[in-house]
């Protein structure tokens, strides 16, 4: 296996990892995808994003348009 193949994973791999952590009684707050490859599960309570942030609205937009 080459180094390029070592960092390949599927969405199913991530789901299995999340399920394993949750079956151990922990919560996954987020999944991180580092530049080096692979993924990391960040443990803790999930943080809900503000709807404006998810829609790409930036508070600076209001300053520029007013």
PQR file of N, CA, C, O and H, with PARSE charges and radii, in Angstrom:
ATOM      1  N   UNK A   1       0.842  -1.185   0.000 -0.4000 1.5000
ATOM      2  CA  UNK A   1       0.000   0.000   0.000 -0.0000 2.0000
ATOM      3  C   UNK A   1       0.882   1.240   0.000  0.5500 1.7000
ATOM      4  O   UNK A   1       1.861   1.309   0.742 -0.5500 1.4000
ATOM      5  N   UNK A   2       0.544   2.201  -0.815 -0.4000 1.5000
ATOM      6  CA  UNK A   2       1.346   3.419  -0.873 -0.0000 2.0000
ATOM      7  C   UNK A   2       0.861   4.422   0.159  0.5500 1.7000
ATOM      8  O   UNK A   2      -0.206   4.252   0.749 -0.5500 1.4000
ATOM      9  H   UNK A   2      -0.252   2.145  -1.418  0.4000 1.0000
ATOM     10  N   UNK A   3       1.638   5.455   0.371 -0.4000 1.5000
ATOM     11  CA  UNK A   3       1.279   6.493   1.343 -0.0000 2.0000
ATOM     12  C   UNK A   3      -0.025   7.171   0.960  0.5500 1.7000
ATOM     13  O   UNK A   3      -0.803   7.545   1.837 -0.5500 1.4000
ATOM     14  H   UNK A   3       2.505   5.593  -0.109  0.4000 1.0000
ATOM     15  N   UNK A   4      -0.282   7.338  -0.342 -0.4000 1.5000
ATOM     16  CA  UNK A   4      -1.524   7.982  -0.781 -0.0000 2.0000
ATOM     17  C   UNK A   4      -2.730   7.149  -0.373  0.5500 1.7000
ATOM     18  O   UNK A   4      -3.772   7.705  -0.024 -0.5500 1.4000
ATOM     19  H   UNK A   4       0.349   7.034  -1.055  0.4000 1.0000
ATOM     20  N   UNK A   5      -2.608   5.837  -0.411 -0.4000 1.5000
ATOM     21  CA  UNK A   5      -3.721   4.962  -0.046 -0.0000 2.0000
ATOM     22  C   UNK A   5      -3.941   4.892   1.458  0.5500 1.7000
ATOM     23  O   UNK A   5      -5.039   4.558   1.905 -0.5500 1.4000
ATOM     24  H   UNK A   5      -1.762   5.386  -0.694  0.4000 1.0000
ATOM     25  N   UNK A   6      -2.918   5.200   2.242 -0.4000 1.5000
ATOM     26  CA  UNK A   6      -3.038   5.108   3.691 -0.0000 2.0000
ATOM     27  C   UNK A   6      -4.050   6.105   4.254  0.5500 1.7000
ATOM     28  O   UNK A   6      -4.615   5.873   5.322 -0.5500 1.4000
ATOM     29  H   UNK A   6      -2.027   5.471   1.878  0.4000 1.0000
ATOM     30  N   UNK A   7      -4.283   7.208   3.547 -0.4000 1.5000
ATOM     31  CA  UNK A   7      -5.165   8.246   4.055 -0.0000 2.0000
ATOM     32  C   UNK A   7      -6.576   8.171   3.476  0.5500 1.7000
ATOM     33  O   UNK A   7      -7.379   9.075   3.711 -0.5500 1.4000
ATOM     34  H   UNK A   7      -3.824   7.396   2.679  0.4000 1.0000
ATOM     35  N   UNK A   8      -6.890   7.143   2.743 -0.4000 1.5000
ATOM     36  CA  UNK A   8      -8.225   7.020   2.158 -0.0000 2.0000
ATOM     37  C   UNK A   8      -9.187   6.441   3.175  0.5500 1.7000
ATOM     38  O   UNK A   8      -8.867   5.501   3.903 -0.5500 1.4000
ATOM     39  H   UNK A   8      -6.238   6.409   2.552  0.4000 1.0000
ATOM     40  N   UNK A   9     -10.365   7.023   3.205 -0.4000 1.5000
ATOM     41  CA  UNK A   9     -11.428   6.511   4.062 -0.0000 2.0000
ATOM     42  C   UNK A   9     -12.743   6.865   3.417  0.5500 1.7000
ATOM     43  O   UNK A   9     -12.796   7.718   2.531 -0.5500 1.4000
ATOM     44  H   UNK A   9     -10.625   7.787   2.614  0.4000 1.0000
ATOM     45  N   UNK A  10     -13.795   6.224   3.851 -0.4000 1.5000
ATOM     46  CA  UNK A  10     -15.113   6.467   3.281 -0.0000 2.0000
ATOM     47  C   UNK A  10     -16.028   7.078   4.345  0.5500 1.7000
ATOM     48  O   UNK A  10     -15.702   7.106   5.531 -0.5500 1.4000
ATOM     49  H   UNK A  10     -13.752   5.531   4.571  0.4000 1.0000
ATOM     50  N   UNK A  11     -17.171   7.561   3.889 -0.4000 1.5000
ATOM     51  CA  UNK A  11     -18.180   8.071   4.817 -0.0000 2.0000
ATOM     52  C   UNK A  11     -18.606   6.961   5.779  0.5500 1.7000
ATOM     53  O   UNK A  11     -18.921   7.223   6.940 -0.5500 1.4000
ATOM     54  H   UNK A  11     -17.436   7.538   2.925  0.4000 1.0000
ATOM     55  N   UNK A  12     -18.612   5.729   5.289 -0.4000 1.5000
ATOM     56  CA  UNK A  12     -18.967   4.598   6.150 -0.0000 2.0000
ATOM     57  C   UNK A  12     -17.935   4.421   7.263  0.5500 1.7000
ATOM     58  O   UNK A  12     -18.299   4.059   8.381 -0.5500 1.4000
ATOM     59  H   UNK A  12     -18.356   5.516   4.346  0.4000 1.0000
ATOM     60  N   UNK A  13     -16.666   4.667   6.981 -0.4000 1.5000
ATOM     61  CA  UNK A  13     -15.620   4.589   8.011 -0.0000 2.0000
ATOM     62  C   UNK A  13     -15.886   5.614   9.110  0.5500 1.7000
ATOM     63  O   UNK A  13     -15.751   5.313  10.296 -0.5500 1.4000
ATOM     64  H   UNK A  13     -16.370   4.961   6.072  0.4000 1.0000
ATOM     65  N   UNK A  14     -16.264   6.823   8.707 -0.4000 1.5000
ATOM     66  CA  UNK A  14     -16.548   7.869   9.684 -0.0000 2.0000
ATOM     67  C   UNK A  14     -17.774   7.490  10.505  0.5500 1.7000
ATOM     68  O   UNK A  14     -17.771   7.640  11.727 -0.5500 1.4000
ATOM     69  H   UNK A  14     -16.374   7.067   7.743  0.4000 1.0000
ATOM     70  N   UNK A  15     -18.822   7.000   9.847 -0.4000 1.5000
ATOM     71  CA  UNK A  15     -20.043   6.586  10.573 -0.0000 2.0000
ATOM     72  C   UNK A  15     -19.737   5.475  11.575  0.5500 1.7000
ATOM     73  O   UNK A  15     -20.235   5.494  12.701 -0.5500 1.4000
ATOM     74  H   UNK A  15     -18.825   6.877   8.854  0.4000 1.0000
ATOM     75  N   UNK A  16     -18.918   4.510  11.165 -0.4000 1.5000
ATOM     76  CA  UNK A  16     -18.558   3.416  12.086 -0.0000 2.0000
ATOM     77  C   UNK A  16     -17.794   3.946  13.292  0.5500 1.7000
ATOM     78  O   UNK A  16     -18.027   3.507  14.418 -0.5500 1.4000
ATOM     79  H   UNK A  16     -18.513   4.495  10.251  0.4000 1.0000
ATOM     80  N   UNK A  17     -16.890   4.882  13.061 -0.4000 1.5000
ATOM     81  CA  UNK A  17     -16.116   5.447  14.167 -0.0000 2.0000
ATOM     82  C   UNK A  17     -17.027   6.209  15.125  0.5500 1.7000
ATOM     83  O   UNK A  17     -16.898   6.078  16.342 -0.5500 1.4000
ATOM     84  H   UNK A  17     -16.701   5.238  12.145  0.4000 1.0000
ATOM     85  N   UNK A  18     -17.949   7.006  14.580 -0.4000 1.5000
ATOM     86  CA  UNK A  18     -18.888   7.752  15.421 -0.0000 2.0000
ATOM     87  C   UNK A  18     -19.749   6.791  16.218  0.5500 1.7000
ATOM     88  O   UNK A  18     -19.957   6.989  17.415 -0.5500 1.4000
ATOM     89  H   UNK A  18     -18.054   7.112  13.591  0.4000 1.0000
ATOM     90  N   UNK A  19     -20.249   5.754  15.567 -0.4000 1.5000
ATOM     91  CA  UNK A  19     -21.097   4.765  16.249 -0.0000 2.0000
ATOM     92  C   UNK A  19     -20.323   4.074  17.374  0.5500 1.7000
ATOM     93  O   UNK A  19     -20.873   3.830  18.448 -0.5500 1.4000
ATOM     94  H   UNK A  19     -20.080   5.593  14.594  0.4000 1.0000
ATOM     95  N   UNK A  20     -19.066   3.762  17.132 -0.4000 1.5000
ATOM     96  CA  UNK A  20     -18.250   3.103  18.156 -0.0000 2.0000
ATOM     97  C   UNK A  20     -18.062   4.004  19.369  0.5500 1.7000
ATOM     98  O   UNK A  20     -18.162   3.547  20.507 -0.5500 1.4000
ATOM     99  H   UNK A  20     -18.619   3.960  16.260  0.4000 1.0000
ATOM    100  N   UNK A  21     -17.788   5.284  19.129 -0.4000 1.5000
ATOM    101  CA  UNK A  21     -17.604   6.225  20.234 -0.0000 2.0000
ATOM    102  C   UNK A  21     -18.903   6.367  21.019  0.5500 1.7000
ATOM    103  O   UNK A  21     -18.900   6.343  22.250 -0.5500 1.4000
ATOM    104  H   UNK A  21     -17.707   5.656  18.205  0.4000 1.0000
ATOM    105  N   UNK A  22     -20.023   6.517  20.294 -0.4000 1.5000
ATOM    106  CA  UNK A  22     -21.312   6.691  20.964 -0.0000 2.0000
ATOM    107  C   UNK A  22     -21.735   5.437  21.719  0.5500 1.7000
ATOM    108  O   UNK A  22     -22.395   5.532  22.754 -0.5500 1.4000
ATOM    109  H   UNK A  22     -20.026   6.537  19.294  0.4000 1.0000
ATOM    110  N   UNK A  23     -21.365   4.270  21.218 -0.4000 1.5000
ATOM    111  CA  UNK A  23     -21.695   3.037  21.943 -0.0000 2.0000
ATOM    112  C   UNK A  23     -20.891   2.927  23.234  0.5500 1.7000
ATOM    113  O   UNK A  23     -21.264   2.188  24.145 -0.5500 1.4000
ATOM    114  H   UNK A  23     -20.828   4.192  20.378  0.4000 1.0000
ATOM    115  N   UNK A  24     -19.790   3.663  23.308 -0.4000 1.5000
ATOM    116  CA  UNK A  24     -18.981   3.721  24.525 -0.0000 2.0000
ATOM    117  C   UNK A  24     -19.461   4.792  25.492  0.5500 1.7000
ATOM    118  O   UNK A  24     -18.836   5.024  26.527 -0.5500 1.4000
ATOM    119  H   UNK A  24     -19.486   4.264  22.568  0.4000 1.0000
ATOM    120  N   UNK A  25     -20.576   5.451  25.154 -0.4000 1.5000
ATOM    121  CA  UNK A  25     -21.164   6.422  26.065 -0.0000 2.0000
ATOM    122  C   UNK A  25     -20.660   7.847  25.902  0.5500 1.7000
ATOM    123  O   UNK A  25     -20.964   8.702  26.734 -0.5500 1.4000
ATOM    124  H   UNK A  25     -21.084   5.262  24.314  0.4000 1.0000
ATOM    125  N   UNK A  26     -19.910   8.118  24.869 -0.4000 1.5000
ATOM    126  CA  UNK A  26     -19.389   9.473  24.622 -0.0000 2.0000
ATOM    127  C   UNK A  26     -20.162  10.113  23.477  0.5500 1.7000
ATOM    128  O   UNK A  26     -20.808   9.426  22.686 -0.5500 1.4000
ATOM    129  H   UNK A  26     -19.662   7.424  24.193  0.4000 1.0000
ATOM    130  N   UNK A  27     -20.086  11.446  23.401 -0.4000 1.5000
ATOM    131  CA  UNK A  27     -20.716  12.188  22.307 -0.0000 2.0000
ATOM    132  C   UNK A  27     -19.640  12.744  21.389  0.5500 1.7000
ATOM    133  O   UNK A  27     -18.568  13.147  21.839 -0.5500 1.4000
ATOM    134  H   UNK A  27     -19.562  12.004  24.044  0.4000 1.0000
ATOM    135  N   UNK A  28     -19.939  12.759  20.103 -0.4000 1.5000
ATOM    136  CA  UNK A  28     -19.028  13.328  19.120 -0.0000 2.0000
ATOM    137  C   UNK A  28     -19.502  14.745  18.810  0.5500 1.7000
ATOM    138  O   UNK A  28     -20.610  14.941  18.309 -0.5500 1.4000
ATOM    139  H   UNK A  28     -20.810  12.431  19.738  0.4000 1.0000
ATOM    140  N   UNK A  29     -18.662  15.724  19.110 -0.4000 1.5000
ATOM    141  CA  UNK A  29     -19.012  17.116  18.864 -0.0000 2.0000
ATOM    142  C   UNK A  29     -18.794  17.479  17.402  0.5500 1.7000
ATOM    143  O   UNK A  29     -19.567  18.250  16.834 -0.5500 1.4000
ATOM    144  H   UNK A  29     -17.763  15.565  19.517  0.4000 1.0000
ATOM    145  N   UNK A  30     -17.756  16.933  16.792 -0.4000 1.5000
ATOM    146  CA  UNK A  30     -17.432  17.267  15.410 -0.0000 2.0000
ATOM    147  C   UNK A  30     -16.458  16.241  14.851  0.5500 1.7000
ATOM    148  O   UNK A  30     -15.840  15.471  15.586 -0.5500 1.4000
ATOM    149  H   UNK A  30     -17.128  16.307  17.254  0.4000 1.0000
ATOM    150  N   UNK A  31     -16.343  16.255  13.546 -0.4000 1.5000
ATOM    151  CA  UNK A  31     -15.346  15.432  12.863 -0.0000 2.0000
ATOM    152  C   UNK A  31     -14.383  16.400  12.185  0.5500 1.7000
ATOM    153  O   UNK A  31     -14.800  17.300  11.457 -0.5500 1.4000
ATOM    154  H   UNK A  31     -16.846  16.880  12.949  0.4000 1.0000
ATOM    155  N   UNK A  32     -13.107  16.205  12.432 -0.4000 1.5000
ATOM    156  CA  UNK A  32     -12.058  17.059  11.875 -0.0000 2.0000
ATOM    157  C   UNK A  32     -11.341  16.288  10.779  0.5500 1.7000
ATOM    158  O   UNK A  32     -11.057  15.099  10.924 -0.5500 1.4000
ATOM    159  H   UNK A  32     -12.768  15.474  13.023  0.4000 1.0000
ATOM    160  N   UNK A  33     -11.052  16.976   9.682 -0.4000 1.5000
ATOM    161  CA  UNK A  33     -10.327  16.375   8.573 -0.0000 2.0000
ATOM    162  C   UNK A  33      -9.009  17.133   8.393  0.5500 1.7000
ATOM    163  O   UNK A  33      -8.951  18.108   7.645 -0.5500 1.4000
ATOM    164  H   UNK A  33     -11.283  17.942   9.564  0.4000 1.0000
ATOM    165  N   UNK A  34      -7.952  16.686   9.078 -0.4000 1.5000
ATOM    166  CA  UNK A  34      -6.676  17.401   9.016 -0.0000 2.0000
ATOM    167  C   UNK A  34      -6.054  17.358   7.615  0.5500 1.7000
ATOM    168  O   UNK A  34      -6.319  16.452   6.825 -0.5500 1.4000
ATOM    169  H   UNK A  34      -7.999  15.893   9.686  0.4000 1.0000
ATOM    170  N   UNK A  35      -5.244  18.333   7.341 -0.4000 1.5000
ATOM    171  CA  UNK A  35      -4.585  18.461   6.047 -0.0000 2.0000
ATOM    172  C   UNK A  35      -3.724  17.242   5.731  0.5500 1.7000
ATOM    173  O   UNK A  35      -3.573  16.866   4.568 -0.5500 1.4000
ATOM    174  H   UNK A  35      -5.028  19.069   7.982  0.4000 1.0000
ATOM    175  N   UNK A  36      -3.159  16.626   6.772 -0.4000 1.5000
ATOM    176  CA  UNK A  36      -2.285  15.465   6.564 -0.0000 2.0000
ATOM    177  C   UNK A  36      -3.048  14.254   6.071  0.5500 1.7000
ATOM    178  O   UNK A  36      -2.444  13.307   5.568 -0.5500 1.4000
ATOM    179  H   UNK A  36      -3.282  16.931   7.717  0.4000 1.0000
ATOM    180  N   UNK A  37      -4.361  14.265   6.206 -0.4000 1.5000
ATOM    181  CA  UNK A  37      -5.194  13.144   5.790 -0.0000 2.0000
ATOM    182  C   UNK A  37      -5.869  12.501   6.984  0.5500 1.7000
ATOM    183  O   UNK A  37      -5.575  12.826   8.134 -0.5500 1.4000
ATOM    184  H   UNK A  37      -4.852  15.035   6.614  0.4000 1.0000
ATOM    185  N   UNK A  38      -6.758  11.603   6.699 -0.4000 1.5000
ATOM    186  CA  UNK A  38      -7.491  10.920   7.750 -0.0000 2.0000
ATOM    187  C   UNK A  38      -8.565  11.796   8.363  0.5500 1.7000
ATOM    188  O   UNK A  38      -8.943  12.825   7.803 -0.5500 1.4000
ATOM    189  H   UNK A  38      -6.996  11.339   5.765  0.4000 1.0000
ATOM    190  N   UNK A  39      -9.052  11.375   9.519 -0.4000 1.5000
ATOM    191  CA  UNK A  39     -10.038  12.165  10.230 -0.0000 2.0000
ATOM    192  C   UNK A  39      -9.883  11.947  11.719  0.5500 1.7000
ATOM    193  O   UNK A  39      -9.325  10.943  12.162 -0.5500 1.4000
ATOM    194  H   UNK A  39      -8.745  10.539   9.974  0.4000 1.0000
ATOM    195  N   UNK A  40     -10.392  12.916  12.498 -0.4000 1.5000
ATOM    196  CA  UNK A  40     -10.364  12.828  13.959 -0.0000 2.0000
ATOM    197  C   UNK A  40     -11.752  13.138  14.471  0.5500 1.7000
ATOM    198  O   UNK A  40     -12.439  14.020  13.956 -0.5500 1.4000
ATOM    199  H   UNK A  40     -10.844  13.732  12.138  0.4000 1.0000
ATOM    200  N   UNK A  41     -12.154  12.405  15.487 -0.4000 1.5000
ATOM    201  CA  UNK A  41     -13.429  12.690  16.144 -0.0000 2.0000
ATOM    202  C   UNK A  41     -13.149  13.565  17.357  0.5500 1.7000
ATOM    203  O   UNK A  41     -12.310  13.231  18.194 -0.5500 1.4000
ATOM    204  H   UNK A  41     -11.596  11.688  15.905  0.4000 1.0000
ATOM    205  N   UNK A  42     -13.854  14.680  17.444 -0.4000 1.5000
ATOM    206  CA  UNK A  42     -13.720  15.585  18.583 -0.0000 2.0000
ATOM    207  C   UNK A  42     -14.864  15.290  19.531  0.5500 1.7000
ATOM    208  O   UNK A  42     -16.035  15.412  19.169 -0.5500 1.4000
ATOM    209  H   UNK A  42     -14.535  14.951  16.764  0.4000 1.0000
ATOM    210  N   UNK A  43     -14.517  14.900  20.748 -0.4000 1.5000
ATOM    211  CA  UNK A  43     -15.531  14.489  21.704 -0.0000 2.0000
ATOM    212  C   UNK A  43     -16.089  15.674  22.469  0.5500 1.7000
ATOM    213  O   UNK A  43     -15.389  16.659  22.704 -0.5500 1.4000
ATOM    214  H   UNK A  43     -13.566  14.801  21.042  0.4000 1.0000
ATOM    215  N   UNK A  44     -17.343  15.574  22.855 -0.4000 1.5000
ATOM    216  CA  UNK A  44     -18.020  16.628  23.592 -0.0000 2.0000
ATOM    217  C   UNK A  44     -19.423  16.788  23.054  0.5500 1.7000
ATOM    218  O   UNK A  44     -19.861  16.021  22.197 -0.5500 1.4000
ATOM    219  H   UNK A  44     -17.912  14.774  22.664  0.4000 1.0000
ATOM    220  N   UNK A  45     -20.119  17.777  23.553 -0.4000 1.5000
ATOM    221  CA  UNK A  45     -21.476  18.037  23.092 -0.0000 2.0000
ATOM    222  C   UNK A  45     -21.433  18.789  21.772  0.5500 1.7000
ATOM    223  O   UNK A  45     -20.662  19.737  21.629 -0.5500 1.4000
ATOM    224  H   UNK A  45     -19.763  18.400  24.250  0.4000 1.0000
ATOM    225  N   UNK A  46     -22.251  18.382  20.802 -0.4000 1.5000
ATOM    226  CA  UNK A  46     -22.294  19.092  19.523 -0.0000 2.0000
ATOM    227  C   UNK A  46     -22.710  20.547  19.730  0.5500 1.7000
ATOM    228  O   UNK A  46     -23.552  20.848  20.576 -0.5500 1.4000
ATOM    229  H   UNK A  46     -22.878  17.612  20.919  0.4000 1.0000
ATOM    230  N   UNK A  47     -22.117  21.434  18.958 -0.4000 1.5000
ATOM    231  CA  UNK A  47     -22.428  22.859  19.035 -0.0000 2.0000
ATOM    232  C   UNK A  47     -23.344  23.204  17.870  0.5500 1.7000
ATOM    233  O   UNK A  47     -23.014  22.944  16.713 -0.5500 1.4000
ATOM    234  H   UNK A  47     -21.432  21.189  18.271  0.4000 1.0000
ATOM    235  N   UNK A  48     -24.487  23.787  18.179 -0.4000 1.5000
ATOM    236  CA  UNK A  48     -25.406  24.200  17.127 -0.0000 2.0000
ATOM    237  C   UNK A  48     -24.949  25.532  16.567  0.5500 1.7000
ATOM    238  O   UNK A  48     -24.677  26.474  17.311 -0.5500 1.4000
ATOM    239  H   UNK A  48     -24.755  23.998  19.120  0.4000 1.0000
ATOM    240  N   UNK A  49     -24.869  25.600  15.256 -0.4000 1.5000
ATOM    241  CA  UNK A  49     -24.438  26.830  14.601 -0.0000 2.0000
ATOM    242  C   UNK A  49     -25.625  27.765  14.430  0.5500 1.7000
ATOM    243  O   UNK A  49     -26.759  27.319  14.254 -0.5500 1.4000
ATOM    244  H   UNK A  49     -25.090  24.835  14.651  0.4000 1.0000
ATOM    245  N   UNK A  50     -25.359  29.042  14.482 -0.4000 1.5000
ATOM    246  CA  UNK A  50     -26.374  30.043  14.212 -0.0000 2.0000
ATOM    247  C   UNK A  50     -26.814  29.890  12.754  0.5500 1.7000
ATOM    248  O   UNK A  50     -25.983  29.661  11.875 -0.5500 1.4000
ATOM    249  H   UNK A  50     -24.438  29.404  14.625  0.4000 1.0000
ATOM    250  N   UNK A  51     -28.099  30.013  12.501 -0.4000 1.5000
ATOM    251  CA  UNK A  51     -28.625  29.843  11.148 -0.0000 2.0000
ATOM    252  C   UNK A  51     -27.946  30.795  10.174  0.5500 1.7000
ATOM    253  O   UNK A  51     -27.659  30.403   9.042 -0.5500 1.4000
ATOM    254  H   UNK A  51     -28.775  30.199  13.215  0.4000 1.0000
ATOM    255  N   UNK A  52     -27.684  32.025  10.576 -0.4000 1.5000
ATOM    256  CA  UNK A  52     -27.039  32.995   9.693 -0.0000 2.0000
ATOM    257  C   UNK A  52     -25.647  32.524   9.290  0.5500 1.7000
ATOM    258  O   UNK A  52     -25.234  32.735   8.150 -0.5500 1.4000
ATOM    259  H   UNK A  52     -27.918  32.343  11.495  0.4000 1.0000
ATOM    260  N   UNK A  53     -24.933  31.903  10.186 -0.4000 1.5000
ATOM    261  CA  UNK A  53     -23.588  31.415   9.875 -0.0000 2.0000
ATOM    262  C   UNK A  53     -23.674  30.294   8.845  0.5500 1.7000
ATOM    263  O   UNK A  53     -22.879  30.248   7.906 -0.5500 1.4000
ATOM    264  H   UNK A  53     -25.269  31.731  11.112  0.4000 1.0000
ATOM    265  N   UNK A  54     -24.633  29.396   9.018 -0.4000 1.5000
ATOM    266  CA  UNK A  54     -24.768  28.285   8.080 -0.0000 2.0000
ATOM    267  C   UNK A  54     -25.186  28.756   6.694  0.5500 1.7000
ATOM    268  O   UNK A  54     -24.873  28.098   5.702 -0.5500 1.4000
ATOM    269  H   UNK A  54     -25.279  29.433   9.781  0.4000 1.0000
ATOM    270  N   UNK A  55     -25.875  29.864   6.607 -0.4000 1.5000
ATOM    271  CA  UNK A  55     -26.298  30.378   5.300 -0.0000 2.0000
ATOM    272  C   UNK A  55     -25.227  31.241   4.653  0.5500 1.7000
ATOM    273  O   UNK A  55     -25.436  31.743   3.548 -0.5500 1.4000
ATOM    274  H   UNK A  55     -26.129  30.399   7.413  0.4000 1.0000
ATOM    275  N   UNK A  56     -24.101  31.426   5.300 -0.4000 1.5000
ATOM    276  CA  UNK A  56     -23.022  32.201   4.727 -0.0000 2.0000
ATOM    277  C   UNK A  56     -23.168  33.696   4.942  0.5500 1.7000
ATOM    278  O   UNK A  56     -22.474  34.482   4.297 -0.5500 1.4000
ATOM    279  H   UNK A  56     -23.931  31.018   6.198  0.4000 1.0000
ATOM    280  N   UNK A  57     -24.056  34.103   5.836 -0.4000 1.5000
ATOM    281  CA  UNK A  57     -24.222  35.519   6.121 -0.0000 2.0000
ATOM    282  C   UNK A  57     -23.133  35.931   7.091  0.5500 1.7000
ATOM    283  O   UNK A  57     -22.868  35.243   8.077 -0.5500 1.4000
ATOM    284  H   UNK A  57     -24.620  33.465   6.361  0.4000 1.0000
ATOM    285  N   UNK A  58     -22.512  37.048   6.806 -0.4000 1.5000
ATOM    286  CA  UNK A  58     -21.421  37.548   7.612 -0.0000 2.0000
ATOM    287  C   UNK A  58     -21.851  38.866   8.229  0.5500 1.7000
ATOM    288  O   UNK A  58     -22.457  39.695   7.550 -0.5500 1.4000
ATOM    289  H   UNK A  58     -22.727  37.607   6.005  0.4000 1.0000
ATOM    290  N   UNK A  59     -21.550  39.075   9.501 -0.4000 1.5000
ATOM    291  CA  UNK A  59     -21.961  40.328  10.155 -0.0000 2.0000
ATOM    292  C   UNK A  59     -21.358  41.536   9.436  0.5500 1.7000
ATOM    293  O   UNK A  59     -21.932  42.624   9.489 -0.5500 1.4000
ATOM    294  H   UNK A  59     -21.058  38.401  10.052  0.4000 1.0000
ATOM    295  N   UNK A  60     -20.234  41.373   8.778 -0.4000 1.5000
ATOM    296  CA  UNK A  60     -19.636  42.460   8.014 -0.0000 2.0000
ATOM    297  C   UNK A  60     -20.481  42.858   6.810  0.5500 1.7000
ATOM    298  O   UNK A  60     -20.386  43.989   6.334 -0.5500 1.4000
ATOM    299  H   UNK A  60     -19.768  40.489   8.735  0.4000 1.0000
ATOM    300  N   UNK A  61     -21.308  41.935   6.314 -0.4000 1.5000
ATOM    301  CA  UNK A  61     -22.183  42.254   5.191 -0.0000 2.0000
ATOM    302  C   UNK A  61     -23.144  43.369   5.555  0.5500 1.7000
ATOM    303  O   UNK A  61     -23.457  44.225   4.728 -0.5500 1.4000
ATOM    304  H   UNK A  61     -21.385  41.016   6.701  0.4000 1.0000
ATOM    305  N   UNK A  62     -23.612  43.356   6.798 -0.4000 1.5000
ATOM    306  CA  UNK A  62     -24.558  44.385   7.221 -0.0000 2.0000
ATOM    307  C   UNK A  62     -23.869  45.758   7.286  0.5500 1.7000
ATOM    308  O   UNK A  62     -24.489  46.773   6.968 -0.5500 1.4000
ATOM    309  H   UNK A  62     -23.358  42.660   7.470  0.4000 1.0000
ATOM    310  N   UNK A  63     -22.628  45.794   7.685 -0.4000 1.5000
ATOM    311  CA  UNK A  63     -21.892  47.048   7.770 -0.0000 2.0000
ATOM    312  C   UNK A  63     -21.680  47.612   6.370  0.5500 1.7000
ATOM    313  O   UNK A  63     -21.823  48.815   6.155 -0.5500 1.4000
ATOM    314  H   UNK A  63     -22.125  44.969   7.943  0.4000 1.0000
ATOM    315  N   UNK A  64     -21.343  46.756   5.426 -0.4000 1.5000
ATOM    316  CA  UNK A  64     -21.052  47.204   4.073 -0.0000 2.0000
ATOM    317  C   UNK A  64     -22.290  47.667   3.313  0.5500 1.7000
ATOM    318  O   UNK A  64     -22.189  48.510   2.422 -0.5500 1.4000
ATOM    319  H   UNK A  64     -21.227  45.778   5.600  0.4000 1.0000
ATOM    320  N   UNK A  65     -23.452  47.126   3.656 -0.4000 1.5000
ATOM    321  CA  UNK A  65     -24.667  47.474   2.913 -0.0000 2.0000
ATOM    322  C   UNK A  65     -25.455  48.601   3.576  0.5500 1.7000
ATOM    323  O   UNK A  65     -26.397  49.112   2.970 -0.5500 1.4000
ATOM    324  H   UNK A  65     -23.534  46.442   4.381  0.4000 1.0000
ATOM    325  N   UNK A  66     -25.110  49.002   4.782 -0.4000 1.5000
ATOM    326  CA  UNK A  66     -25.889  50.044   5.448 -0.0000 2.0000
ATOM    327  C   UNK A  66     -25.283  51.412   5.261  0.5500 1.7000
ATOM    328  O   UNK A  66     -25.821  52.400   5.761 -0.5500 1.4000
ATOM    329  H   UNK A  66     -24.345  48.587   5.274  0.4000 1.0000
TER
END
